[in-house]
Amino acid sequence: MKVKYIGHSSFAVFMDEINILFDYYKGELPRFEEDKPLVVFVSHRHYDHFTRKIFNLADEVKNICYVISDDIPTDSRMRNLKDKVIMLSANCDRLIKIGDIELYIHTYESTDEGLAFIADVCKKRLYHAGDLNYWYWEGEPYPWNEDQEKNYMSGLNLMKELTKKDGKAIDAAFIPLDNRQEDNAYLGIEYFIKFVGAKHIFPMHFNGSYDITDKLKQRLLQNKMTDNVVKIEREGEEFTL
């Protein structure tokens, strides 16, 4: 399995049987094989996670499926692709078939807007958080930040129950590490590592602040926490897992 960082919160995942694209809104798209199935995930409607340009991929890839949060308004292009577009709400499980490939998708309610996804496909488990994160902001009232922790933990507990129930670990997790939160930016990933965990964790949503990953790794070392965080250094970088 290969992972390519496109930019911001967007990643492409390449497997022998299928390709996957998460939360694309800008940057250089990989060239997806015409004959290999492609699943395009959209976590929510925010401009930095979604562009309607993704629907042009249906002109290039024969076997394509869009898995989209139901907070995104439907337009004529989506209606024309009706058999290729699946709208999902929070806290649902859905089996999707694309060609001979089966994906089992679990959705989680975001602490901001839209969804987070766990996708089981081809013996791999992928987690894309969208904007599900511990959004602790200095200056916000205490009840706001308290609710953020409570709601984030609610999602993590559901993921923990899933992994415990079926014994399948998350192979690759894509999680916000937003530099605008300053010292609180690390909370989301730290909580995730403590309560869920993954074999590989890819930070995202860091607004070009690539050095923030080094600071996270230092904190994990100081706190004697498992460090499975992948250091991303540029857009277009590829990783083999």
GIJO-V680284 format. One record per residue. N is the residue number from 1. PHI is phi as a letter, one per 30 degrees, with the letter a starting at -180 (none if undefined). D_FIRST is the distance of its C-alpha to the first C-alpha in Angstrom with 1 decimal. Layout:
N_PHI_D_FIRST, N_PHI_D_FIRST
//
This chain:
1_none_0.0, 2_c_3.8, 3_b_6.8, 4_c_10.2, 5_d_13.4, 6_d_16.0, 7_l_18.9, 8_h_20.7, 9_c_18.7, 10_c_16.5, 11_b_12.7, 12_c_10.5, 13_c_7.1, 14_c_5.7, 15_b_4.9, 16_d_7.5, 17_c_10.0, 18_a_10.0, 19_c_9.7, 20_b_10.9, 21_b_13.4, 22_c_15.1, 23_h_18.7, 24_d_19.3, 25_b_22.8, 26_a_23.1, 27_j_21.5, 28_d_20.0, 29_d_17.7, 30_d_15.0, 31_d_16.2, 32_d_14.7, 33_d_15.4, 34_d_18.6, 35_c_18.0, 36_c_14.5, 37_e_14.9, 38_b_14.4, 39_c_15.1, 40_c_16.8, 41_c_17.6, 42_b_20.8, 43_d_22.0, 44_a_25.5, 45_d_28.0, 46_e_28.3, 47_e_28.3, 48_d_25.6, 49_b_23.1, 50_a_24.3, 51_b_25.8, 52_d_27.1, 53_d_25.7, 54_d_22.4, 55_d_24.6, 56_d_25.0, 57_d_21.5, 58_d_23.2, 59_d_25.2, 60_c_22.3, 61_c_19.8, 62_d_21.6, 63_c_19.7, 64_b_19.1, 65_b_19.7, 66_c_20.7, 67_c_20.6, 68_b_23.2, 69_d_25.4, 70_d_28.9, 71_d_30.5, 72_d_29.6, 73_d_32.7, 74_d_32.5, 75_b_33.7, 76_d_34.7, 77_d_31.3, 78_d_29.6, 79_d_32.5, 80_d_32.0, 81_c_28.4, 82_e_29.6, 83_d_27.8, 84_c_24.4, 85_c_25.0, 86_c_24.7, 87_c_26.5, 88_b_25.9, 89_c_28.0, 90_d_27.5, 91_h_27.3, 92_b_26.3, 93_c_24.0, 94_b_23.0, 95_c_21.5, 96_b_20.3, 97_c_19.9, 98_b_18.6, 99_i_19.5, 100_c_18.5, 101_c_15.7, 102_c_16.8, 103_b_15.8, 104_c_17.9, 105_c_18.6, 106_c_20.7, 107_c_22.5, 108_b_24.4, 109_d_27.3, 110_d_26.9, 111_d_29.4, 112_b_29.9, 113_b_29.2, 114_i_27.0, 115_b_24.1, 116_c_21.1, 117_b_18.4, 118_c_16.4, 119_b_14.3, 120_c_13.5, 121_a_11.5, 122_h_10.2, 123_i_10.8, 124_c_8.9, 125_b_11.3, 126_c_11.2, 127_b_14.4, 128_c_15.9, 129_d_19.4, 130_h_21.0, 131_c_24.3, 132_d_24.5, 133_a_25.6, 134_d_28.7, 135_d_30.6, 136_d_33.5, 137_c_35.7, 138_d_38.7, 139_j_41.8, 140_d_40.8, 141_e_43.1, 142_e_42.3, 143_e_41.9, 144_d_39.1, 145_d_37.1, 146_d_37.9, 147_d_36.7, 148_e_33.4, 149_d_32.8, 150_d_34.0, 151_d_31.8, 152_d_28.7, 153_d_29.4, 154_d_29.9, 155_d_26.4, 156_d_24.9, 157_d_27.2, 158_d_25.9, 159_d_22.3, 160_d_23.6, 161_d_25.5, 162_d_22.5, 163_d_20.4, 164_d_23.7, 165_d_24.6, 166_c_21.7, 167_i_20.4, 168_c_16.8, 169_d_15.4, 170_d_13.4, 171_d_10.0, 172_b_10.0, 173_b_13.4, 174_c_14.9, 175_b_18.6, 176_d_21.7, 177_b_23.3, 178_d_26.3, 179_d_28.5, 180_d_31.5, 181_d_31.8, 182_h_32.7, 183_d_32.9, 184_d_31.7, 185_d_28.4, 186_d_26.8, 187_d_28.0, 188_e_25.3, 189_d_22.5, 190_d_25.0, 191_d_26.0, 192_d_22.4, 193_d_21.8, 194_d_25.1, 195_c_25.0, 196_b_21.4, 197_i_18.9, 198_a_15.1, 199_d_12.9, 200_b_12.0, 201_c_14.4, 202_c_14.3, 203_d_17.9, 204_a_19.0, 205_i_22.4, 206_c_23.9, 207_h_25.8, 208_i_25.0, 209_d_26.1, 210_d_23.4, 211_d_25.7, 212_d_25.6, 213_d_22.4, 214_d_24.6, 215_d_27.3, 216_d_25.0, 217_d_23.9, 218_d_27.6, 219_d_28.5, 220_d_26.0, 221_d_27.4, 222_d_31.0, 223_c_30.4, 224_h_28.8, 225_c_25.7, 226_d_22.2, 227_c_20.3, 228_c_16.6, 229_d_16.9, 230_d_14.8, 231_d_17.3, 232_c_16.9, 233_c_19.5, 234_a_19.4, 235_d_18.4, 236_i_15.9, 237_d_14.2, 238_c_10.6, 239_b_8.5, 240_c_6.1, 241_c_5.6
//
